[in-house]
Amino acid sequence: MTERDSDKDCLLFEFSSEPLLPCFHVQVSLTQFCNWFLLTDVLKRLKMSSRIFRARYPHLEVVSLSRAELWRQVSVSQVSSALASPYRGKNKEEEDKEEEEEGLVDLIRCVPELQRLLGSSIHIIQEDEEEEEEEETLTNTGKPHSR
């Protein structure tokens, strides 16, 4: 992808027959600020153990981040921090217990290959595709059509 391409606007649509997993936009290193799934959510959806998953998909990036740091970044980056909480769907007792455990949480980078594994299809519409369609409409009829 050239620098010129990266400046173009695009729309990304994700379609799935199942509810989409929560995705967290967090920074895991100085240069890596991107979208991540909780590995536990991915493993539950795929009905697979961590060991088997890592053996089958060693090229998918998995990183560890402290729970406190994850929650700090999620609360800043998400529109609704209550909905985006990594502890969503858990009762207050379970949430308090997990917050006390200052352990690490495994995150897996959100990439199209993983999204397809999870049952999603990804459709990207780029700015030039829309312009090409408009140009085709103009050249075929000589006048613009409204959609």
TALINGI-V319604 format. One record per backbone hydrogen bond with DSSP energy under -1.0 kcal/mol. NH is the residue of the N-H (numbers start at 1). CO is the residue of the C=O. E is the energy in kcal/mol with one decimal. If there is no record, write none. Layout:
nh=NH co=CO e=E
nh=NH co=CO e=E
This chain:
nh=6 co=2 e=-1.9
nh=8 co=5 e=-1.1
nh=11 co=125 e=-2.9
nh=13 co=123 e=-3.1
nh=15 co=121 e=-2.6
nh=24 co=36 e=-3.4
nh=26 co=24 e=-1.1
nh=26 co=34 e=-1.8
nh=28 co=32 e=-1.9
nh=34 co=26 e=-1.7
nh=36 co=24 e=-2.2
nh=37 co=108 e=-2.9
nh=39 co=106 e=-2.5
nh=42 co=38 e=-1.8
nh=43 co=39 e=-2.8
nh=44 co=40 e=-2.1
nh=45 co=41 e=-2.2
nh=46 co=42 e=-2.4
nh=48 co=43 e=-1.9
nh=53 co=49 e=-2.6
nh=54 co=50 e=-2.7
nh=55 co=51 e=-1.7
nh=56 co=52 e=-2.5
nh=57 co=53 e=-2.6
nh=60 co=57 e=-1.4
nh=63 co=107 e=-2.5
nh=65 co=105 e=-2.2
nh=67 co=103 e=-2.0
nh=70 co=66 e=-2.6
nh=71 co=67 e=-2.7
nh=72 co=68 e=-2.2
nh=73 co=69 e=-2.5
nh=74 co=70 e=-2.7
nh=75 co=71 e=-2.4
nh=76 co=72 e=-1.0
nh=77 co=73 e=-2.5
nh=78 co=74 e=-2.1
nh=84 co=80 e=-1.9
nh=88 co=85 e=-1.9
nh=90 co=87 e=-1.5
nh=95 co=91 e=-2.4
nh=96 co=92 e=-2.7
nh=97 co=93 e=-2.2
nh=98 co=94 e=-2.4
nh=99 co=95 e=-2.4
nh=100 co=96 e=-1.9
nh=101 co=97 e=-1.5
nh=102 co=100 e=-1.1
nh=105 co=65 e=-3.2
nh=107 co=63 e=-3.3
nh=108 co=37 e=-2.6
nh=109 co=61 e=-2.3
nh=110 co=35 e=-2.5
nh=115 co=111 e=-2.3
nh=116 co=112 e=-2.4
nh=117 co=113 e=-2.0
nh=118 co=114 e=-1.9
nh=119 co=116 e=-1.7
nh=120 co=115 e=-2.7
nh=121 co=15 e=-2.7
nh=123 co=13 e=-2.7
nh=125 co=11 e=-2.8
nh=127 co=9 e=-2.0
nh=130 co=126 e=-1.4
nh=131 co=127 e=-1.8
nh=132 co=128 e=-2.6
nh=133 co=129 e=-2.1
nh=134 co=130 e=-2.1
nh=135 co=131 e=-2.5
nh=136 co=132 e=-2.5
nh=137 co=133 e=-2.2
nh=138 co=134 e=-2.2
nh=139 co=135 e=-2.8
nh=140 co=136 e=-2.5
nh=141 co=137 e=-1.6
nh=142 co=138 e=-2.7
